Amino acid sequence: MGLALTYTVAARTWYIKDTYVGTDFLTSWKWETLDDPTHGRVNYVDQPSALNSNLTYASDDKFIMRADAYQIVPPSARGRDSVRITSKKAYDESLIVLDLNHMPTGCGTWPAFWTLSRAGPWPNGGEIDIIEGVHTNTKNLASLHTTPGCTMSEPRGQNGDTVSSNCDTSVSYNQGCGTSFKKPNSYGAPFNAVGGGFFAIQRSKSSVAVWFWTRDDPAVPQAVRTGVGNVSVDESWGLPEARFPMGDGCGYEEHMDRHVMIFDTTFCGDWAGATYTSAGCPGTCNDYVNNNPEKFTEAYWEINALRVYV
């Protein structure tokens, strides 16, 4: 109990700023069509194309974005059709709460929900990976990626396991400083099987912290579950799964600025391509993605709500 009291992020109340539910995503987010910076076997399509192909669907209370699961991809094509969206607004100190039903999963997939400096250029202003994994992973990985001079102190006051402590993108092939979640069902097929859950990301000048609860977890804070009113983060939240202290080892002002939010699903590329065989996936990654559209029926995001508090 002493550890929790010592390292739980200091109590703070956040006030609702923006809510994204259903069709809000169509008007408040941008569909990116850039070449994948991580060199994935993917073709990001614009919003009209995504809507026409049913890769994007929005109702009053649901937003879905998926990868194509019907077409064989010619070797000469850029890759499998998919969606990458970026929020039009950017935020500094904030609390982001995501109510998520389903995330992409399966061999070859590399989905992520993350934030990125709007000013840039990358890695100036930092990057925060909130949900990320590849293939059939079952544990979520949260990470920071920064300019040089950002190292995490230990212990971090987190429930998860430290994977790396140096956030500098020029170190270890841009591994960043990552934490693997300990709570079960935080990623992939196990997350989807229990009806998803909630991620809460508190970003302040003292730390970046990420909490996670499955949908049926009785410990989910009521304000997180309902999305009603403002949100007070306090000791009742317990230790975050991932915590990145900002201070002497990593100055907030030097490494962080206003961030946009991003959802994407890519395939193969720098991480998923390099780990494809070791993950026990068949054949080669690019061939698998090209020739097996039916294997990507689970490669979709289903979002109930995304709320930002400041």
Stockholm file with secondary structure:
# STOCKHOLM 1.0

chainA/1-310         MGLALTYTVAARTWYIKDTYVGTDFLTSWKWETLDDPTHGRVNYVDQPSALNSNLTYASDDKFIMRADAYQIVPPSARGRDSVRITSKKAYDESLIVLDLNHMPTGCGTWPAFWTLSRAGPWPNGGEIDIIEGVHTNTKNLASLHTTPGCTMSEPRGQNGDTVSSNCDTSVSYNQGCGTSFKKPNSYGAPFNAVGGGFFAIQRSKSSVAVWFWTRDDPAVPQAVRTGVGNVSVDESWGLPEARFPMGDGCGYEEHMDRHVMIFDTTFCGDWAGATYTSAGCPGTCNDYVNNNPEKFTEAYWEINALRVYV
#=GR chainA/1-310 SS CHHHHHHSCCCEEECEEEEECTTHHHHHEEECCCCCTTCCSEEECCHHHHHHTTSEEECSSCEEEECCCSCCCCTTSSCEEECEEEESSCBSSEEEEEEEEECCCSTTEEEEEEEEESSCSTTTTCEEEEEECCTTCCSCEEEEEBSSSCBCCSCCSCSSEESCCBCBTTTTTTTCEEEECCSTTCSHHHHHHTTCEEEEEEECSSEEEEEEEETTCTTSCHHHHHCCSCEEECGGGCSCSEEEECBTTBCHHHHCCCEEEEEEEEESHHHHTTTTTTTTCSSCHHHHHHHCGGGGTTCEEEEEEEEEEC
#=GC SS_cons         CHHHHHHSCCCEEECEEEEECTTHHHHHEEECCCCCTTCCSEEECCHHHHHHTTSEEECSSCEEEECCCSCCCCTTSSCEEECEEEESSCBSSEEEEEEEEECCCSTTEEEEEEEEESSCSTTTTCEEEEEECCTTCCSCEEEEEBSSSCBCCSCCSCSSEESCCBCBTTTTTTTCEEEECCSTTCSHHHHHHTTCEEEEEEECSSEEEEEEEETTCTTSCHHHHHCCSCEEECGGGCSCSEEEECBTTBCHHHHCCCEEEEEEEEESHHHHTTTTTTTTCSSCHHHHHHHCGGGGTTCEEEEEEEEEEC
//
